[in-house]
Amino acid sequence: MAKSHRVLLVEDDEGLRYAFEKALQKAGLDVDVAADGREAVQHVDAHGGDYCCVVLDMLLPNIHGSSVVTHIARTNPDLEVVAVTGFPDRVLFADPADRYVVKAIFTKPIEPTDVAAYIRSRCTRETA
């Protein structure tokens, strides 16, 4: 069975959010967007099972990215997270289960097309 092609993009920087959204769409993915951690949690609670992946900036207003990861690990442990951060040495996970859902960490600055290609490869794999 094919995986969903729906992605949740969580990025507070409007310019980066736009660039990532366009790159993901060009890669053939359906994209929902959230501008902060609170919106991300709301999207995951409402549609978590519909997403193949969450592209998550780690430094977010309202709810920090690491707290979003913890929420995903507890509520949707099969949902993959790709973290995007300018501070990779500060990415900490409160619980070992958090590391399980984070499949990759990309360091800013990064080309949105590189992240989109990686996400597309994850979301188009066949599942058993």
MOPAC internal coordinates of N, CA, C and O (Angstrom, degrees):
PM7 1SCF
backbone

  N    0.0000 0     0.00 0     0.00 0    0    0    0
  C    1.4440 1     0.00 0     0.00 0    1    0    0
  C    1.5254 1   108.34 1     0.00 0    2    1    0
  O    1.2310 1   119.81 1   -42.84 1    3    2    1
  N    1.2964 1   117.97 1   137.16 1    3    2    1
  C    1.4638 1   122.31 1  -179.26 1    5    3    2
  C    1.5226 1   110.07 1   -76.70 1    6    5    3
  O    1.2310 1   120.94 1   -33.93 1    7    6    5
  N    1.2991 1   115.81 1   146.07 1    7    6    5
  C    1.4540 1   121.17 1   176.19 1    9    7    6
  C    1.5255 1   109.57 1   -76.38 1   10    9    7
  O    1.2310 1   121.19 1   -17.53 1   11   10    9
  N    1.3149 1   115.33 1   162.47 1   11   10    9
  C    1.4606 1   121.75 1   174.47 1   13   11   10
  C    1.5222 1   109.92 1   -63.25 1   14   13   11
  O    1.2310 1   120.78 1   -28.00 1   15   14   13
  N    1.2988 1   116.11 1   152.00 1   15   14   13
  C    1.4653 1   121.34 1   174.84 1   17   15   14
  C    1.5269 1   110.41 1  -106.15 1   18   17   15
  O    1.2310 1   120.53 1  -160.29 1   19   18   17
  N    1.3191 1   116.58 1    19.71 1   19   18   17
  C    1.4687 1   121.95 1  -178.16 1   21   19   18
  C    1.5280 1   109.57 1   -97.05 1   22   21   19
  O    1.2310 1   121.18 1   -48.54 1   23   22   21
  N    1.3234 1   115.34 1   131.46 1   23   22   21
  C    1.4606 1   122.68 1  -175.63 1   25   23   22
  C    1.5246 1   109.14 1  -125.45 1   26   25   23
  O    1.2310 1   120.84 1   -37.62 1   27   26   25
  N    1.3321 1   115.99 1   142.38 1   27   26   25
  C    1.4569 1   120.84 1   170.27 1   29   27   26
  C    1.5214 1   107.64 1  -101.97 1   30   29   27
  O    1.2310 1   120.58 1   -58.36 1   31   30   29
  N    1.3151 1   116.49 1   121.64 1   31   30   29
  C    1.4583 1   123.54 1   178.02 1   33   31   30
  C    1.5249 1   108.38 1  -104.32 1   34   33   31
  O    1.2310 1   120.71 1   -57.43 1   35   34   33
  N    1.3366 1   116.25 1   122.57 1   35   34   33
  C    1.4575 1   121.44 1  -179.02 1   37   35   34
  C    1.5278 1   108.44 1  -120.58 1   38   37   35
  O    1.2310 1   121.02 1   -71.84 1   39   38   37
  N    1.3265 1   115.65 1   108.16 1   39   38   37
  C    1.4716 1   121.73 1  -177.52 1   41   39   38
  C    1.5201 1   107.89 1  -151.44 1   42   41   39
  O    1.2310 1   120.35 1   -52.62 1   43   42   41
  N    1.3352 1   116.94 1   127.38 1   43   42   41
  C    1.4612 1   119.66 1  -178.36 1   45   43   42
  C    1.5237 1   113.60 1   -84.24 1   46   45   43
  O    1.2310 1   119.63 1   157.72 1   47   46   45
  N    1.3212 1   118.32 1   -22.28 1   47   46   45
  C    1.4645 1   121.28 1   178.67 1   49   47   46
  C    1.5293 1   108.69 1   -79.00 1   50   49   47
  O    1.2310 1   120.72 1   -63.55 1   51   50   49
  N    1.3292 1   116.23 1   116.45 1   51   50   49
  C    1.4684 1   120.89 1  -173.97 1   53   51   50
  C    1.5261 1   112.86 1   -58.67 1   54   53   51
  O    1.2310 1   120.01 1   137.52 1   55   54   53
  N    1.3265 1   117.58 1   -42.48 1   55   54   53
  C    1.4594 1   120.84 1  -179.78 1   57   55   54
  C    1.5168 1   112.51 1   -65.19 1   58   57   55
  O    1.2310 1   120.58 1   135.88 1   59   58   57
  N    1.3255 1   116.50 1   -44.12 1   59   58   57
  C    1.4699 1   120.16 1   177.50 1   61   59   58
  C    1.5214 1   111.01 1   -66.72 1   62   61   59
  O    1.2310 1   120.97 1   139.18 1   63   62   61
  N    1.3311 1   115.74 1   -40.82 1   63   62   61
  C    1.4667 1   119.50 1   179.30 1   65   63   62
  C    1.5218 1   110.15 1   -58.59 1   66   65   63
  O    1.2310 1   120.37 1   136.01 1   67   66   65
  N    1.3198 1   116.89 1   -43.99 1   67   66   65
  C    1.4604 1   121.50 1   179.00 1   69   67   66
  C    1.5337 1   110.63 1   -63.15 1   70   69   67
  O    1.2310 1   120.36 1   134.14 1   71   70   69
  N    1.3322 1   116.92 1   -45.86 1   71   70   69
  C    1.4718 1   120.78 1  -178.89 1   73   71   70
  C    1.5261 1   111.24 1   -63.37 1   74   73   71
  O    1.2310 1   120.26 1   136.27 1   75   74   73
  N    1.3328 1   117.12 1   -43.73 1   75   74   73
  C    1.4660 1   120.38 1   178.29 1   77   75   74
  C    1.5263 1   110.92 1   -65.59 1   78   77   75
  O    1.2310 1   120.48 1   137.06 1   79   78   77
  N    1.3250 1   116.69 1   -42.94 1   79   78   77
  C    1.4652 1   120.21 1  -179.87 1   81   79   78
  C    1.5249 1   110.81 1   -59.23 1   82   81   79
  O    1.2310 1   120.16 1   133.28 1   83   82   81
  N    1.3280 1   117.29 1   -46.72 1   83   82   81
  C    1.4649 1   120.93 1  -179.58 1   85   83   82
  C    1.5275 1   111.13 1   -64.53 1   86   85   83
  O    1.2310 1   119.82 1   138.53 1   87   86   85
  N    1.3272 1   117.94 1   -41.47 1   87   86   85
  C    1.4686 1   120.90 1   179.53 1   89   87   86
  C    1.5254 1   111.04 1   -64.77 1   90   89   87
  O    1.2310 1   120.25 1   138.95 1   91   90   89
  N    1.3269 1   117.13 1   -41.05 1   91   90   89
  C    1.4655 1   120.74 1   178.98 1   93   91   90
  C    1.5290 1   110.75 1   -66.83 1   94   93   91
  O    1.2310 1   120.30 1   138.60 1   95   94   93
  N    1.3275 1   117.03 1   -41.40 1   95   94   93
  C    1.4625 1   120.44 1   177.54 1   97   95   94
  C    1.5228 1   110.98 1   -63.82 1   98   97   95
  O    1.2310 1   120.47 1   137.46 1   99   98   97
  N    1.3182 1   116.70 1   -42.54 1   99   98   97
  C    1.4665 1   120.67 1   178.88 1  101   99   98
  C    1.5297 1   110.98 1   -62.49 1  102  101   99
  O    1.2310 1   120.55 1   151.65 1  103  102  101
  N    1.3330 1   116.54 1   -28.35 1  103  102  101
  C    1.4670 1   121.46 1   177.70 1  105  103  102
  C    1.5292 1   111.74 1   -79.93 1  106  105  103
  O    1.2310 1   120.40 1  -177.49 1  107  106  105
  N    1.3336 1   116.83 1     2.51 1  107  106  105
  C    1.4600 1   120.71 1   175.93 1  109  107  106
  C    1.5138 1   114.57 1    89.28 1  110  109  107
  O    1.2310 1   120.15 1  -160.89 1  111  110  109
  N    1.3243 1   117.32 1    19.11 1  111  110  109
  C    1.4567 1   121.32 1  -177.81 1  113  111  110
  C    1.5260 1   110.74 1  -105.01 1  114  113  111
  O    1.2310 1   120.68 1   -33.84 1  115  114  113
  N    1.3264 1   116.31 1   146.16 1  115  114  113
  C    1.4596 1   122.22 1   173.01 1  117  115  114
  C    1.5226 1   107.07 1   -85.58 1  118  117  115
  O    1.2310 1   120.15 1   -46.96 1  119  118  117
  N    1.3229 1   117.32 1   133.04 1  119  118  117
  C    1.4617 1   120.84 1  -171.31 1  121  119  118
  C    1.5249 1   111.55 1  -124.14 1  122  121  119
  O    1.2310 1   120.96 1   -52.59 1  123  122  121
  N    1.3316 1   115.77 1   127.41 1  123  122  121
  C    1.4564 1   122.64 1   165.79 1  125  123  122
  C    1.5205 1   105.86 1  -103.61 1  126  125  123
  O    1.2310 1   120.19 1   -32.69 1  127  126  125
  N    1.3230 1   117.24 1   147.31 1  127  126  125
  C    1.4645 1   119.76 1  -177.64 1  129  127  126
  C    1.5277 1   111.23 1  -122.93 1  130  129  127
  O    1.2310 1   121.74 1   -31.97 1  131  130  129
  N    1.3262 1   114.27 1   148.03 1  131  130  129
  C    1.4600 1   122.82 1   173.62 1  133  131  130
  C    1.5203 1   107.25 1  -135.78 1  134  133  131
  O    1.2310 1   120.79 1   -39.53 1  135  134  133
  N    1.3274 1   116.10 1   140.47 1  135  134  133
  C    1.4602 1   120.76 1  -176.37 1  137  135  134
  C    1.5242 1   113.42 1   -97.94 1  138  137  135
  O    1.2310 1   120.29 1   172.69 1  139  138  137
  N    1.3355 1   117.05 1    -7.31 1  139  138  137
  C    1.4625 1   119.38 1   178.50 1  141  139  138
  C    1.5260 1   109.82 1  -155.84 1  142  141  139
  O    1.2310 1   121.15 1    -4.42 1  143  142  141
  N    1.3178 1   115.40 1   175.58 1  143  142  141
  C    1.4542 1   120.39 1  -176.56 1  145  143  142
  C    1.5143 1   113.77 1   -64.84 1  146  145  143
  O    1.2310 1   120.44 1   143.74 1  147  146  145
  N    1.3164 1   116.77 1   -36.26 1  147  146  145
  C    1.4656 1   119.97 1   179.69 1  149  147  146
  C    1.5289 1   110.47 1   -63.59 1  150  149  147
  O    1.2310 1   120.35 1   134.27 1  151  150  149
  N    1.3316 1   116.94 1   -45.73 1  151  150  149
  C    1.4687 1   120.36 1   177.25 1  153  151  150
  C    1.5266 1   110.52 1   -61.90 1  154  153  151
  O    1.2310 1   120.29 1   141.80 1  155  154  153
  N    1.3181 1   117.06 1   -38.20 1  155  154  153
  C    1.4671 1   120.80 1   179.90 1  157  155  154
  C    1.5222 1   110.65 1   -60.71 1  158  157  155
  O    1.2310 1   120.40 1   132.79 1  159  158  157
  N    1.3321 1   116.84 1   -47.21 1  159  158  157
  C    1.4644 1   121.01 1   179.36 1  161  159  158
  C    1.5262 1   110.17 1   -61.62 1  162  161  159
  O    1.2310 1   119.98 1   139.22 1  163  162  161
  N    1.3267 1   117.64 1   -40.78 1  163  162  161
  C    1.4644 1   120.72 1   178.44 1  165  163  162
  C    1.5292 1   111.08 1   -61.73 1  166  165  163
  O    1.2310 1   120.16 1   136.37 1  167  166  165
  N    1.3284 1   117.30 1   -43.63 1  167  166  165
  C    1.4658 1   121.09 1   178.06 1  169  167  166
  C    1.5264 1   110.95 1   -63.46 1  170  169  167
  O    1.2310 1   120.39 1   135.31 1  171  170  169
  N    1.3225 1   116.86 1   -44.69 1  171  170  169
  C    1.4660 1   120.62 1  -179.45 1  173  171  170
  C    1.5232 1   110.08 1   -63.26 1  174  173  171
  O    1.2310 1   120.13 1   137.27 1  175  174  173
  N    1.3253 1   117.35 1   -42.73 1  175  174  173
  C    1.4611 1   120.00 1   179.10 1  177  175  174
  C    1.5224 1   111.80 1   -63.54 1  178  177  175
  O    1.2310 1   120.36 1   142.35 1  179  178  177
  N    1.3216 1   116.91 1   -37.65 1  179  178  177
  C    1.4633 1   120.99 1  -177.36 1  181  179  178
  C    1.5243 1   113.35 1   -82.30 1  182  181  179
  O    1.2310 1   120.06 1   145.44 1  183  182  181
  N    1.3409 1   117.49 1   -34.56 1  183  182  181
  C    1.4644 1   120.70 1  -170.10 1  185  183  182
  C    1.5234 1   114.26 1  -135.79 1  186  185  183
  O    1.2310 1   119.42 1  -166.27 1  187  186  185
  N    1.3190 1   118.71 1    13.73 1  187  186  185
  C    1.4661 1   121.49 1  -172.96 1  189  187  186
  C    1.5099 1   114.83 1   -49.29 1  190  189  187
  O    1.2310 1   120.27 1   138.51 1  191  190  189
  N    1.3177 1   117.10 1   -41.49 1  191  190  189
  C    1.4568 1   120.50 1  -179.48 1  193  191  190
  C    1.5124 1   114.12 1   -70.75 1  194  193  191
  O    1.2310 1   120.40 1   166.80 1  195  194  193
  N    1.3286 1   116.84 1   -13.20 1  195  194  193
  C    1.4646 1   121.26 1  -179.68 1  197  195  194
  C    1.5213 1   113.17 1   -88.53 1  198  197  195
  O    1.2310 1   120.32 1   165.37 1  199  198  197
  N    1.3266 1   117.00 1   -14.63 1  199  198  197
  C    1.4635 1   120.60 1  -176.46 1  201  199  198
  C    1.5210 1   111.50 1   -91.05 1  202  201  199
  O    1.2310 1   121.06 1   -36.32 1  203  202  201
  N    1.3293 1   115.57 1   143.68 1  203  202  201
  C    1.4627 1   119.70 1   170.66 1  205  203  202
  C    1.5169 1   109.55 1   -88.62 1  206  205  203
  O    1.2310 1   120.28 1   157.90 1  207  206  205
  N    1.3423 1   117.07 1   -22.10 1  207  206  205
  C    1.4550 1   120.04 1  -173.74 1  209  207  206
  C    1.5233 1   110.45 1  -164.33 1  210  209  207
  O    1.2310 1   121.54 1   -27.41 1  211  210  209
  N    1.3289 1   114.65 1   152.59 1  211  210  209
  C    1.4584 1   121.96 1   170.72 1  213  211  210
  C    1.5197 1   107.40 1  -117.56 1  214  213  211
  O    1.2310 1   120.57 1   -56.88 1  215  214  213
  N    1.3229 1   116.51 1   123.12 1  215  214  213
  C    1.4640 1   122.02 1   173.28 1  217  215  214
  C    1.5230 1   104.93 1   -94.61 1  218  217  215
  O    1.2310 1   120.49 1   -65.52 1  219  218  217
  N    1.3332 1   116.67 1   114.48 1  219  218  217
  C    1.4585 1   121.36 1  -166.12 1  221  219  218
  C    1.5183 1   112.97 1  -125.41 1  222  221  219
  O    1.2310 1   121.10 1   -64.60 1  223  222  221
  N    1.3304 1   115.50 1   115.40 1  223  222  221
  C    1.4641 1   120.30 1   168.19 1  225  223  222
  C    1.5255 1   106.20 1   -67.65 1  226  225  223
  O    1.2310 1   120.12 1   -42.07 1  227  226  225
  N    1.3126 1   117.37 1   137.93 1  227  226  225
  C    1.4581 1   119.77 1  -175.68 1  229  227  226
  C    1.5287 1   113.51 1   -86.33 1  230  229  227
  O    1.2310 1   119.80 1   155.34 1  231  230  229
  N    1.3140 1   117.98 1   -24.66 1  231  230  229
  C    1.4650 1   120.88 1  -179.21 1  233  231  230
  C    1.5229 1   108.30 1  -103.76 1  234  233  231
  O    1.2310 1   121.18 1   -83.54 1  235  234  233
  N    1.3329 1   115.35 1    96.46 1  235  234  233
  C    1.4635 1   121.89 1  -173.28 1  237  235  234
  C    1.5213 1   111.55 1  -125.14 1  238  237  235
  O    1.2310 1   120.35 1   -27.51 1  239  238  237
  N    1.3334 1   116.95 1   152.49 1  239  238  237
  C    1.4623 1   119.54 1   171.80 1  241  239  238
  C    1.5320 1   111.02 1   -75.95 1  242  241  239
  O    1.2310 1   121.28 1   -18.49 1  243  242  241
  N    1.3114 1   115.15 1   161.51 1  243  242  241
  C    1.4691 1   125.76 1   176.79 1  245  243  242
  C    1.5227 1   113.22 1    72.34 1  246  245  243
  O    1.2310 1   119.38 1   115.17 1  247  246  245
  N    1.3032 1   118.80 1   -64.83 1  247  246  245
  C    1.4676 1   122.46 1   175.99 1  249  247  246
  C    1.5191 1   106.84 1  -129.05 1  250  249  247
  O    1.2310 1   120.40 1   -56.73 1  251  250  249
  N    1.3249 1   116.85 1   123.27 1  251  250  249
  C    1.4689 1   122.08 1  -177.41 1  253  251  250
  C    1.5310 1   110.37 1   -64.24 1  254  253  251
  O    1.2310 1   120.92 1   -27.87 1  255  254  253
  N    1.3214 1   115.85 1   152.13 1  255  254  253
  C    1.4587 1   121.24 1   179.95 1  257  255  254
  C    1.5139 1   113.74 1   -55.54 1  258  257  255
  O    1.2310 1   119.74 1   141.86 1  259  258  257
  N    1.3362 1   118.10 1   -38.14 1  259  258  257
  C    1.4667 1   119.85 1   179.82 1  261  259  258
  C    1.5251 1   111.18 1   -64.87 1  262  261  259
  O    1.2310 1   120.00 1   147.02 1  263  262  261
  N    1.3266 1   117.60 1   -32.98 1  263  262  261
  C    1.4658 1   120.56 1   176.22 1  265  263  262
  C    1.5241 1   111.18 1   -71.34 1  266  265  263
  O    1.2310 1   120.34 1   146.40 1  267  266  265
  N    1.3251 1   116.95 1   -33.60 1  267  266  265
  C    1.4653 1   120.57 1   174.80 1  269  267  266
  C    1.5271 1   109.42 1   -64.53 1  270  269  267
  O    1.2310 1   120.43 1   137.67 1  271  270  269
  N    1.3283 1   116.79 1   -42.33 1  271  270  269
  C    1.4701 1   120.81 1   177.49 1  273  271  270
  C    1.5238 1   110.05 1   -59.65 1  274  273  271
  O    1.2310 1   119.91 1   133.99 1  275  274  273
  N    1.3219 1   117.78 1   -46.01 1  275  274  273
  C    1.4653 1   121.25 1   179.03 1  277  275  274
  C    1.5232 1   110.38 1   -59.55 1  278  277  275
  O    1.2310 1   120.20 1   137.26 1  279  278  277
  N    1.3234 1   117.22 1   -42.74 1  279  278  277
  C    1.4666 1   121.10 1   178.79 1  281  279  278
  C    1.5329 1   110.58 1   -61.71 1  282  281  279
  O    1.2310 1   120.35 1   135.15 1  283  282  281
  N    1.3116 1   116.94 1   -44.85 1  283  282  281
  C    1.4691 1   120.69 1   178.95 1  285  283  282
  C    1.5210 1   110.46 1   -63.05 1  286  285  283
  O    1.2310 1   120.08 1   135.43 1  287  286  285
  N    1.3215 1   117.46 1   -44.57 1  287  286  285
  C    1.4683 1   121.08 1  -179.33 1  289  287  286
  C    1.5248 1   111.44 1   -59.92 1  290  289  287
  O    1.2310 1   120.33 1   145.47 1  291  290  289
  N    1.3191 1   116.98 1   -34.53 1  291  290  289
  C    1.4682 1   120.82 1  -178.45 1  293  291  290
  C    1.5214 1   113.23 1   -82.98 1  294  293  291
  O    1.2310 1   120.19 1   146.30 1  295  294  293
  N    1.3329 1   117.25 1   -33.70 1  295  294  293
  C    1.4657 1   119.93 1  -173.42 1  297  295  294
  C    1.5237 1   114.31 1  -103.01 1  298  297  295
  O    1.2310 1   120.03 1   152.23 1  299  298  297
  N    1.3328 1   117.55 1   -27.77 1  299  298  297
  C    1.4676 1   122.81 1  -178.03 1  301  299  298
  C    1.5273 1   109.14 1  -142.12 1  302  301  299
  O    1.2310 1   119.64 1  -113.59 1  303  302  301
  N    1.3318 1   118.30 1    66.41 1  303  302  301
  C    1.4685 1   120.62 1  -171.90 1  305  303  302
  C    1.5260 1   115.09 1   -63.17 1  306  305  303
  O    1.2310 1   119.68 1   164.89 1  307  306  305
  N    1.3177 1   118.22 1   -15.11 1  307  306  305
  C    1.4661 1   120.37 1   177.53 1  309  307  306
  C    1.5275 1   112.55 1   -91.03 1  310  309  307
  O    1.2310 1   120.21 1   174.53 1  311  310  309
  N    1.3146 1   117.21 1    -5.47 1  311  310  309
  C    1.4628 1   121.85 1   179.85 1  313  311  310
  C    1.5237 1   109.29 1   -79.52 1  314  313  311
  O    1.2310 1   120.72 1   -56.43 1  315  314  313
  N    1.3195 1   116.22 1   123.57 1  315  314  313
  C    1.4612 1   121.36 1  -177.74 1  317  315  314
  C    1.5207 1   111.06 1   -82.18 1  318  317  315
  O    1.2310 1   120.99 1   -39.02 1  319  318  317
  N    1.3292 1   115.72 1   140.98 1  319  318  317
  C    1.4578 1   122.61 1   177.31 1  321  319  318
  C    1.5191 1   108.71 1  -117.92 1  322  321  319
  O    1.2310 1   121.10 1   -45.80 1  323  322  321
  N    1.3202 1   115.51 1   134.20 1  323  322  321
  C    1.4605 1   122.10 1   170.46 1  325  323  322
  C    1.5241 1   105.69 1  -114.29 1  326  325  323
  O    1.2310 1   121.01 1   -66.49 1  327  326  325
  N    1.3243 1   115.67 1   113.51 1  327  326  325
  C    1.4620 1   121.31 1  -178.33 1  329  327  326
  C    1.5215 1   109.95 1   -85.82 1  330  329  327
  O    1.2310 1   121.35 1   -39.42 1  331  330  329
  N    1.3229 1   115.02 1   140.58 1  331  330  329
  C    1.4633 1   121.94 1   176.14 1  333  331  330
  C    1.5266 1   106.14 1  -126.94 1  334  333  331
  O    1.2310 1   120.69 1   -55.37 1  335  334  333
  N    1.3349 1   116.29 1   124.63 1  335  334  333
  C    1.4548 1   119.12 1  -175.12 1  337  335  334
  C    1.5189 1   112.12 1  -150.14 1  338  337  335
  O    1.2310 1   121.07 1   -29.50 1  339  338  337
  N    1.2971 1   115.57 1   150.50 1  339  338  337
  C    1.4553 1   121.13 1   172.44 1  341  339  338
  C    1.5147 1   111.58 1   -90.26 1  342  341  339
  O    1.2310 1   120.62 1   174.53 1  343  342  341
  N    1.3314 1   116.43 1    -5.47 1  343  342  341
  C    1.4610 1   122.14 1  -175.91 1  345  343  342
  C    1.5277 1   110.76 1  -131.40 1  346  345  343
  O    1.2310 1   119.45 1  -110.41 1  347  346  345
  N    1.3326 1   118.65 1    69.59 1  347  346  345
  C    1.4652 1   120.69 1  -174.93 1  349  347  346
  C    1.5252 1   113.47 1   -62.14 1  350  349  347
  O    1.2310 1   120.01 1   153.11 1  351  350  349
  N    1.3217 1   117.58 1   -26.89 1  351  350  349
  C    1.4608 1   119.95 1   179.56 1  353  351  350
  C    1.5294 1   112.28 1   -74.15 1  354  353  351
  O    1.2310 1   120.35 1   170.22 1  355  354  353
  N    1.3203 1   116.93 1    -9.78 1  355  354  353
  C    1.4662 1   121.23 1   179.36 1  357  355  354
  C    1.5257 1   112.74 1  -103.94 1  358  357  355
  O    1.2310 1   119.79 1  -176.10 1  359  358  357
  N    1.3179 1   118.01 1     3.90 1  359  358  357
  C    1.4620 1   120.61 1   179.52 1  361  359  358
  C    1.5224 1   108.01 1   -79.00 1  362  361  359
  O    1.2310 1   121.17 1   -72.06 1  363  362  361
  N    1.3110 1   115.36 1   107.94 1  363  362  361
  C    1.4578 1   122.04 1  -179.76 1  365  363  362
  C    1.5174 1   108.87 1  -121.68 1  366  365  363
  O    1.2310 1   121.27 1   -33.90 1  367  366  365
  N    1.3174 1   115.18 1   146.10 1  367  366  365
  C    1.4549 1   120.26 1   178.85 1  369  367  366
  C    1.5198 1   108.91 1  -117.15 1  370  369  367
  O    1.2310 1   120.74 1   -48.67 1  371  370  369
  N    1.3260 1   116.19 1   131.33 1  371  370  369
  C    1.4564 1   121.77 1  -176.36 1  373  371  370
  C    1.5210 1   112.49 1   -71.58 1  374  373  371
  O    1.2310 1   120.35 1   152.61 1  375  374  373
  N    1.3008 1   116.94 1   -27.39 1  375  374  373
  C    1.4596 1   121.56 1  -173.53 1  377  375  374
  C    1.5244 1   108.64 1  -135.65 1  378  377  375
  O    1.2310 1   119.54 1   -37.14 1  379  378  377
  N    1.3316 1   118.48 1   142.86 1  379  378  377
  C    1.4720 1   119.81 1   178.05 1  381  379  378
  C    1.5280 1   113.15 1   -56.21 1  382  381  379
  O    1.2310 1   119.97 1   149.56 1  383  382  381
  N    1.3205 1   117.66 1   -30.44 1  383  382  381
  C    1.4714 1   120.71 1   178.89 1  385  383  382
  C    1.5201 1   111.35 1   -63.44 1  386  385  383
  O    1.2310 1   120.35 1   153.51 1  387  386  385
  N    1.3367 1   116.93 1   -26.49 1  387  386  385
  C    1.4607 1   120.55 1   179.13 1  389  387  386
  C    1.5226 1   110.57 1   -62.17 1  390  389  387
  O    1.2310 1   120.63 1   141.34 1  391  390  389
  N    1.3258 1   116.40 1   -38.66 1  391  390  389
  C    1.4695 1   120.60 1  -179.00 1  393  391  390
  C    1.5279 1   111.16 1   -65.60 1  394  393  391
  O    1.2310 1   120.66 1   151.87 1  395  394  393
  N    1.3160 1   116.35 1   -28.13 1  395  394  393
  C    1.4627 1   120.71 1  -178.94 1  397  395  394
  C    1.5271 1   111.65 1   -65.02 1  398  397  395
  O    1.2310 1   119.88 1   140.90 1  399  398  397
  N    1.3296 1   117.83 1   -39.10 1  399  398  397
  C    1.4687 1   119.81 1  -176.73 1  401  399  398
  C    1.5188 1   112.52 1   -81.03 1  402  401  399
  O    1.2310 1   119.78 1   156.77 1  403  402  401
  N    1.3383 1   118.03 1   -23.23 1  403  402  401
  C    1.4685 1   120.93 1   179.82 1  405  403  402
  C    1.5232 1   108.34 1   -82.57 1  406  405  403
  O    1.2310 1   120.95 1   -70.23 1  407  406  405
  N    1.3280 1   115.79 1   109.77 1  407  406  405
  C    1.4642 1   121.27 1  -175.62 1  409  407  406
  C    1.5161 1   112.87 1   -90.93 1  410  409  407
  O    1.2310 1   120.19 1   158.68 1  411  410  409
  N    1.3385 1   117.24 1   -21.32 1  411  410  409
  C    1.4654 1   120.73 1   179.91 1  413  411  410
  C    1.5204 1   108.75 1  -160.30 1  414  413  411
  O    1.2310 1   121.34 1   -26.68 1  415  414  413
  N    1.3361 1   115.04 1   153.32 1  415  414  413
  C    1.4585 1   121.79 1   173.31 1  417  415  414
  C    1.5223 1   107.26 1  -126.59 1  418  417  415
  O    1.2310 1   120.77 1   -60.81 1  419  418  417
  N    1.3268 1   116.13 1   119.19 1  419  418  417
  C    1.4612 1   122.28 1   176.19 1  421  419  418
  C    1.5231 1   108.33 1  -102.26 1  422  421  419
  O    1.2310 1   120.84 1   -42.18 1  423  422  421
  N    1.3196 1   116.00 1   137.82 1  423  422  421
  C    1.4553 1   121.60 1  -179.06 1  425  423  422
  C    1.5233 1   110.64 1   -99.28 1  426  425  423
  O    1.2310 1   120.93 1   -51.58 1  427  426  425
  N    1.3406 1   115.82 1   128.42 1  427  426  425
  C    1.4603 1   121.29 1   174.81 1  429  427  426
  C    1.5215 1   108.24 1   -74.51 1  430  429  427
  O    1.2310 1   119.02 1   -31.72 1  431  430  429
  N    1.3060 1   119.47 1   148.28 1  431  430  429
  C    1.4632 1   125.44 1    -2.52 1  433  431  430
  C    1.5277 1   110.69 1   -73.38 1  434  433  431
  O    1.2310 1   121.37 1   -37.21 1  435  434  433
  N    1.3099 1   114.99 1   142.79 1  435  434  433
  C    1.4679 1   122.39 1  -178.72 1  437  435  434
  C    1.5194 1   107.74 1  -140.96 1  438  437  435
  O    1.2310 1   121.23 1   -32.30 1  439  438  437
  N    1.3046 1   115.25 1   147.70 1  439  438  437
  C    1.4613 1   119.90 1   174.93 1  441  439  438
  C    1.5295 1   108.88 1   -76.38 1  442  441  439
  O    1.2310 1   119.47 1   -56.77 1  443  442  441
  N    1.3206 1   118.62 1   123.23 1  443  442  441
  C    1.4575 1   120.31 1   177.89 1  445  443  442
  C    1.5273 1   112.93 1   -54.41 1  446  445  443
  O    1.2310 1   119.82 1   148.57 1  447  446  445
  N    1.3217 1   117.95 1   -31.43 1  447  446  445
  C    1.4688 1   120.12 1   179.85 1  449  447  446
  C    1.5265 1   111.28 1   -66.77 1  450  449  447
  O    1.2310 1   119.74 1   148.82 1  451  450  449
  N    1.3373 1   118.10 1   -31.18 1  451  450  449
  C    1.4679 1   120.68 1   176.62 1  453  451  450
  C    1.5243 1   110.86 1   -66.72 1  454  453  451
  O    1.2310 1   120.87 1   136.06 1  455  454  453
  N    1.3240 1   115.93 1   -43.94 1  455  454  453
  C    1.4606 1   120.37 1   177.75 1  457  455  454
  C    1.5251 1   109.59 1   -64.84 1  458  457  455
  O    1.2310 1   120.14 1   137.17 1  459  458  457
  N    1.3267 1   117.33 1   -42.83 1  459  458  457
  C    1.4643 1   121.53 1  -179.75 1  461  459  458
  C    1.5224 1   111.38 1   -61.16 1  462  461  459
  O    1.2310 1   120.03 1   138.69 1  463  462  461
  N    1.3210 1   117.55 1   -41.31 1  463  462  461
  C    1.4671 1   120.62 1   178.83 1  465  463  462
  C    1.5247 1   110.54 1   -63.36 1  466  465  463
  O    1.2310 1   120.33 1   138.39 1  467  466  465
  N    1.3225 1   116.97 1   -41.61 1  467  466  465
  C    1.4651 1   120.78 1   178.29 1  469  467  466
  C    1.5281 1   110.35 1   -63.87 1  470  469  467
  O    1.2310 1   120.51 1   133.16 1  471  470  469
  N    1.3288 1   116.62 1   -46.84 1  471  470  469
  C    1.4664 1   120.95 1  -179.53 1  473  471  470
  C    1.5221 1   110.38 1   -61.76 1  474  473  471
  O    1.2310 1   120.44 1   135.81 1  475  474  473
  N    1.3154 1   116.76 1   -44.19 1  475  474  473
  C    1.4678 1   119.99 1   178.96 1  477  475  474
  C    1.5203 1   110.62 1   -58.00 1  478  477  475
  O    1.2310 1   120.08 1   137.48 1  479  478  477
  N    1.3205 1   117.45 1   -42.52 1  479  478  477
  C    1.4685 1   119.88 1   179.86 1  481  479  478
  C    1.5254 1   110.85 1   -64.39 1  482  481  479
  O    1.2310 1   119.78 1   144.41 1  483  482  481
  N    1.3283 1   118.02 1   -35.59 1  483  482  481
  C    1.4702 1   121.63 1   179.21 1  485  483  482
  C    1.5316 1   110.57 1   -72.73 1  486  485  483
  O    1.2310 1   120.22 1   141.50 1  487  486  485
  N    1.3151 1   117.18 1   -38.50 1  487  486  485
  C    1.4621 1   121.07 1  -173.46 1  489  487  486
  C    1.5218 1   113.60 1   -84.32 1  490  489  487
  O    1.2310 1   119.65 1   165.96 1  491  490  489
  N    1.3047 1   118.27 1   -14.04 1  491  490  489
  C    1.4634 1   119.66 1  -178.46 1  493  491  490
  C    1.5186 1   112.76 1  -105.49 1  494  493  491
  O    1.2310 1   120.30 1  -176.84 1  495  494  493
  N    1.3432 1   117.03 1     3.16 1  495  494  493
  C    1.4657 1   119.39 1   175.29 1  497  495  494
  C    1.5227 1   109.22 1   -66.24 1  498  497  495
  O    1.2310 1   121.28 1   -32.13 1  499  498  497
  N    1.2927 1   115.16 1   147.87 1  499  498  497
  C    1.4641 1   119.69 1   175.12 1  501  499  498
  C    1.5213 1   108.76 1   -80.40 1  502  501  499
  O    1.2310 1   120.47 1   -36.70 1  503  502  501
  N    1.3273 1   116.70 1   143.30 1  503  502  501
  C    1.4560 1   121.25 1   176.70 1  505  503  502
  C    1.5133 1   109.30 1  -112.13 1  506  505  503
  O    1.2310 1   120.98 1   -24.10 1  507  506  505
  N    1.3024 1   115.72 1   155.90 1  507  506  505
  C    1.4779 1   120.56 1  -178.90 1  509  507  506
  C    1.5020 1   111.12 1   -78.12 1  510  509  507
  O    1.2310 1   120.10 1   180.00 1  511  510  509

